[in-house]
Amino acid sequence: MKRIVLLMMMVCVTNSSFASQESKPIYVCPPCNNQCDDLKFDASGVCSHCNMTLQIENELKITMTQMKKTIAFYLQSGVEVLDFAGPMEVFAYAGYEVFTVSKTKDPIVSQGILKIIPDYDINDAPQADILAFFGGNSGAASDDPDVINWVKSQQHLDYHFSVCTGALVLAKAGILENKTATTFHDALDYLEQNYPKTKVLRNARYVDNGTIITTAGISAGIDGALHLVARLNGFNAARKVAYYMEYDKWFPGEGVMLSGENPYAIIENVDHLIDYVGVYEIVGGQKIELKISEREKSLYAIINEMKYPLFYNKKDLFEDVSKNEVVFKRDKNNKIIGCESSGDSNYYKKLN
């Protein structure tokens, strides 16, 4: 009997040991778009690569899932292609979940050309974090009581977003009452005359009221979408999207911001970038020239006549388009003398 009890105790201890090993947490650093995003650690502390505080992997996955924004694009027949396609590209590349909604699931046609089958109708659409409306026959939505009642019923949104005359849908639902807004240039007078409680701005690419962002017509929707990405994920995240899209007409902060939250504060003064400007060379090898983009007020590198953005993290620490860290070195007089990248073992000496 004693032997049986002893064996059972040994089995319990062994199983407990295995359970302990299986349940041992894995630690990772929060996503920072660096190579350490793929590293795993067996103890708490800070990341040896970026110095961010480590978190338990499973808990971080839950947190990141909760943080991922969902965006409902309401589309009506006749909707302008670029009105919704431009922002859709921005939000999709930024990692947001985008789905389409219309009054019914019947196919709709954009500009008489593009056939679209909505993912949901207004009766079964899931709750979204952001609700977006677009121009092109927007009266089909703004003049439809069922659609407006659906818009009013969305009570747990983080943001309302509109492009072009999509602002008229928000206005009809009362969302722009006592707010400042803009819309397509041909619809500014209409918005102003029919919704006197809304202050209408002209010559504005977008207007940010905090939780309501309205943009001017068509291409301005890309600017407004990039601004929302900058608000939610930071200026560097928006720059990466703009670079990926080859959207070199973006002027960060060109809109009207009334919320007091300015994601472009870091670029209001480029003095902190001047030290890095110059020509760098691998000993006996390739030269790289660093310049400041006056449009973006950010640093970029010229390599073989191609421009590549560098993303500022903190003093002397940048990131390149391949998510490699670029670290600048200074001498005892605090003057930049070179830099190196985590993507290779080369040291780039500053020539001037």
C-alpha positions in Angstrom: 0.0 0.0 0.0 2.8 2.4 0.9 4.5 1.6 -2.4 1.3 2.4 -4.3 1.0 5.7 -2.5 4.6 6.5 -3.1 4.3 5.8 -6.8 1.2 8.0 -7.0 3.0 10.8 -5.3 5.9 10.4 -7.8 3.5 10.5 -10.7 1.8 13.6 -9.3 5.1 15.4 -8.8 6.3 14.4 -12.3 3.0 15.6 -13.9 3.2 18.8 -11.9 6.7 19.4 -13.1 5.7 18.9 -16.7 2.6 21.1 -16.2 4.9 23.7 -14.7 7.2 23.5 -17.7 4.3 23.7 -20.2 2.8 26.7 -18.5 6.0 28.6 -18.2 5.2 32.0 -19.9 7.0 33.2 -22.9 7.9 36.9 -22.9 8.1 39.2 -26.0 8.5 42.9 -26.5 5.5 45.0 -27.7 5.6 45.5 -31.5 8.0 48.2 -32.4 8.5 47.3 -36.1 12.1 46.3 -35.4 13.8 42.9 -35.7 13.1 42.2 -32.1 9.4 41.8 -32.9 10.2 38.1 -33.6 12.4 37.5 -30.5 11.2 35.5 -27.5 12.5 35.5 -23.9 12.1 33.1 -21.0 12.0 35.7 -18.3 10.5 39.1 -17.6 12.6 42.3 -17.9 13.3 44.6 -20.9 14.1 43.7 -24.5 17.8 43.6 -25.1 17.3 45.1 -28.5 14.9 48.0 -28.0 14.7 48.3 -24.2 10.9 48.1 -24.1 9.4 46.3 -21.2 8.7 42.6 -22.0 5.1 41.3 -21.8 3.7 37.7 -21.6 3.1 36.6 -25.2 -0.5 35.3 -24.9 -1.6 38.4 -22.9 0.0 40.7 -25.5 -1.8 38.9 -28.3 -5.1 39.4 -26.6 -4.3 43.1 -26.0 -3.2 43.6 -29.6 -6.4 41.9 -30.9 -8.4 44.3 -28.7 -6.4 47.2 -30.1 -6.9 46.3 -33.8 -9.4 48.8 -35.3 -12.3 47.7 -37.4 -13.7 50.1 -40.0 -17.1 49.9 -41.6 -17.2 51.4 -45.1 -20.8 52.3 -45.9 -21.1 52.3 -49.7 -24.1 53.3 -51.9 -24.6 52.7 -55.6 -22.8 55.4 -57.5 -20.1 55.9 -54.8 -16.9 57.5 -56.1 -14.2 54.9 -56.6 -11.2 56.9 -55.2 -13.3 58.3 -52.4 -13.3 54.9 -50.7 -10.5 53.0 -52.5 -7.8 55.5 -51.4 -8.7 55.3 -47.7 -9.2 51.6 -48.0 -5.7 51.1 -49.2 -4.4 53.3 -46.3 -6.3 51.5 -43.6 -5.7 48.0 -45.0 -1.9 48.5 -45.1 -2.0 50.0 -41.6 -3.4 46.7 -40.4 -7.0 47.7 -39.7 -9.9 45.4 -40.5 -12.1 46.9 -43.2 -15.5 45.6 -44.2 -18.2 47.1 -46.5 -21.8 47.8 -45.6 -24.8 48.9 -47.7 -28.5 49.1 -47.3 -28.8 45.6 -48.8 -26.4 43.0 -49.9 -27.4 43.5 -53.5 -24.5 44.4 -55.8 -23.8 48.1 -56.2 -22.0 49.9 -59.0 -19.4 52.5 -58.5 -19.3 55.3 -61.1 -21.2 53.0 -63.5 -18.1 50.7 -63.8 -17.0 48.8 -60.7 -19.4 46.2 -59.3 -19.2 45.7 -55.5 -20.9 43.1 -53.4 -21.2 44.5 -49.8 -20.1 42.3 -47.0 -23.1 43.2 -44.8 -26.3 45.1 -44.9 -27.6 47.5 -42.2 -29.4 44.7 -40.5 -26.5 42.4 -39.9 -23.4 44.6 -39.9 -21.2 44.0 -36.9 -20.2 46.7 -34.5 -17.2 48.7 -35.8 -14.7 51.1 -34.2 -14.9 53.5 -37.1 -17.8 54.3 -39.4 -16.9 55.8 -42.8 -19.0 57.4 -45.5 -18.1 58.5 -49.0 -19.3 60.7 -51.8 -20.8 59.9 -55.2 -24.6 59.8 -55.1 -24.4 60.2 -51.3 -28.1 61.3 -51.3 -29.0 57.6 -51.7 -27.8 57.3 -48.1 -28.4 60.8 -46.6 -32.0 60.8 -47.9 -32.9 57.3 -46.7 -34.5 57.2 -43.3 -33.5 53.6 -42.8 -29.8 54.3 -43.3 -29.9 57.4 -41.1 -31.6 55.5 -38.3 -28.9 52.9 -38.6 -26.2 55.5 -38.4 -27.8 57.0 -35.3 -28.0 53.5 -33.7 -24.2 53.1 -33.8 -23.6 54.2 -30.2 -20.1 52.7 -29.4 -17.9 54.1 -32.2 -14.5 55.6 -31.6 -14.6 57.7 -34.8 -16.8 58.9 -37.6 -15.0 59.5 -40.9 -16.2 61.0 -44.2 -14.8 61.8 -47.6 -16.3 64.3 -50.0 -20.1 64.4 -49.8 -20.1 61.5 -47.4 -20.2 64.4 -44.8 -23.8 65.0 -45.8 -24.7 61.6 -44.3 -23.1 62.6 -41.0 -24.8 66.0 -41.1 -28.3 64.4 -41.7 -27.7 62.1 -38.8 -27.0 65.1 -36.5 -23.4 64.1 -36.0 -22.0 67.4 -37.3 -24.3 69.6 -35.3 -22.2 72.2 -33.5 -19.1 70.8 -35.1 -16.7 72.1 -37.8 -16.5 70.2 -41.1 -15.6 70.3 -44.7 -16.7 68.5 -47.9 -16.3 68.4 -51.6 -15.9 71.9 -53.0 -19.1 71.8 -55.1 -21.1 70.8 -51.9 -19.7 73.4 -49.5 -22.6 75.9 -50.0 -25.2 73.1 -49.7 -23.7 71.9 -46.4 -23.5 75.4 -45.1 -27.1 76.4 -46.1 -28.8 73.2 -45.1 -27.0 72.6 -41.8 -26.5 76.0 -40.2 -25.4 74.5 -36.9 -22.3 73.2 -38.6 -19.4 75.5 -39.2 -18.2 74.8 -42.8 -14.5 75.3 -43.6 -13.3 75.9 -47.2 -9.8 75.2 -48.5 -9.2 72.5 -45.9 -8.0 69.0 -46.8 -9.6 67.6 -43.7 -11.1 68.8 -40.4 -10.4 66.8 -37.2 -12.8 67.4 -34.4 -11.4 64.7 -32.2 -13.7 61.8 -32.9 -15.1 63.1 -36.2 -12.9 63.6 -39.2 -14.4 65.0 -42.5 -12.3 65.5 -45.6 -12.6 67.4 -48.8 -13.2 65.6 -52.1 -11.9 62.5 -53.6 -8.0 62.4 -53.2 -8.3 64.3 -49.9 -9.7 61.1 -48.4 -6.2 59.7 -48.6 -4.8 62.6 -46.5 -7.6 62.2 -43.9 -7.0 58.5 -43.7 -3.2 59.0 -43.2 -4.0 61.5 -40.5 -6.2 59.1 -38.7 -3.5 56.4 -38.9 -1.1 59.0 -37.4 -3.5 59.8 -34.7 -4.0 56.1 -33.8 -0.5 54.6 -34.5 1.9 57.6 -34.7 3.5 59.7 -37.4 6.0 57.0 -38.4 3.2 54.5 -39.1 1.5 57.0 -41.4 4.8 57.7 -43.1 5.3 54.0 -43.8 1.9 53.7 -45.4 2.5 56.8 -47.5 5.9 55.4 -48.6 4.4 52.0 -49.5 1.7 53.7 -51.5 4.2 55.9 -53.2 2.0 58.8 -52.2 4.6 61.6 -52.4 2.0 64.4 -52.4 1.2 64.0 -48.7 1.9 67.1 -46.5 1.6 65.9 -42.9 -0.5 68.1 -40.8 -2.0 70.0 -43.8 -5.5 69.7 -42.4 -7.3 71.5 -39.6 -6.9 69.9 -36.1 -9.3 71.1 -33.4 -8.9 68.2 -31.0 -5.7 69.3 -29.4 -4.0 66.0 -30.3 -1.2 66.7 -32.8 0.6 63.6 -34.1 3.0 65.9 -36.0 4.5 67.7 -33.1 7.8 66.0 -33.6 8.1 67.5 -37.1 7.2 71.1 -36.3 10.9 71.8 -36.0 13.5 69.9 -38.0 16.5 71.3 -36.0 16.9 67.9 -34.3 17.6 66.3 -37.8 20.2 68.7 -39.0 23.1 66.9 -37.3 22.4 63.8 -39.4 22.5 65.5 -42.8 25.5 64.7 -45.0 27.3 62.1 -47.0 28.3 58.7 -45.5 30.6 56.1 -47.0 31.5 52.5 -46.3 35.3 52.4 -46.3 36.2 52.1 -50.0 32.6 51.4 -50.9 29.1 52.8 -51.4 28.1 56.4 -50.5 24.8 57.3 -49.0 23.5 60.9 -48.7 21.1 61.9 -46.0 18.8 64.9 -46.5 15.8 66.4 -44.9 12.5 66.3 -46.8 11.0 69.8 -46.5 7.6 68.3 -47.4 7.6 65.7 -44.7 10.1 67.4 -42.4 11.8 64.1 -42.0 15.0 62.4 -42.9 15.6 60.3 -46.0 18.5 58.5 -47.6 19.6 58.7 -51.3 21.0 55.4 -52.4 21.7 54.8 -56.1 19.5 57.8 -56.9 16.5 56.3 -55.0 15.0 57.9 -51.9 14.3 55.9 -48.8 12.7 57.3 -45.7 14.4 57.0 -42.3 12.0 56.9 -39.3 13.0 58.8 -36.2 12.6 56.9 -32.9 14.7 58.9 -30.6 18.1 60.8 -30.6 20.6 58.9 -32.8 18.2 56.0 -33.3 16.3 55.6 -36.5 14.6 52.8 -38.4 14.8 52.1 -42.2 12.2 50.7 -44.5 13.4 47.1 -43.8 12.8 47.6 -40.1 16.5 47.7 -39.4 17.8 50.0 -36.7 20.1 52.7 -37.8 22.3 54.0 -35.0 24.4 57.1 -35.3 27.7 57.5 -33.6 29.1 60.7 -32.0 32.6 61.8 -31.0 33.6 63.3 -27.7 32.5 66.7 -29.0 29.0 65.4 -29.7 29.5 65.6 -33.5 28.1 62.8 -35.7 31.0 60.8 -37.1 29.1 57.8 -38.7 26.3 55.3 -38.4 25.7 51.6 -38.6 22.7 49.4 -39.4 21.5 46.3 -37.7 20.8 44.9 -41.2 24.5 44.5 -42.0 27.9 44.8 -40.4 29.0 47.8 -42.3 30.0 51.1 -40.7 29.3 54.2 -42.6 31.7 57.0 -42.0 30.4 60.6 -42.3 32.4 62.5 -44.8 30.8 65.9 -44.3 
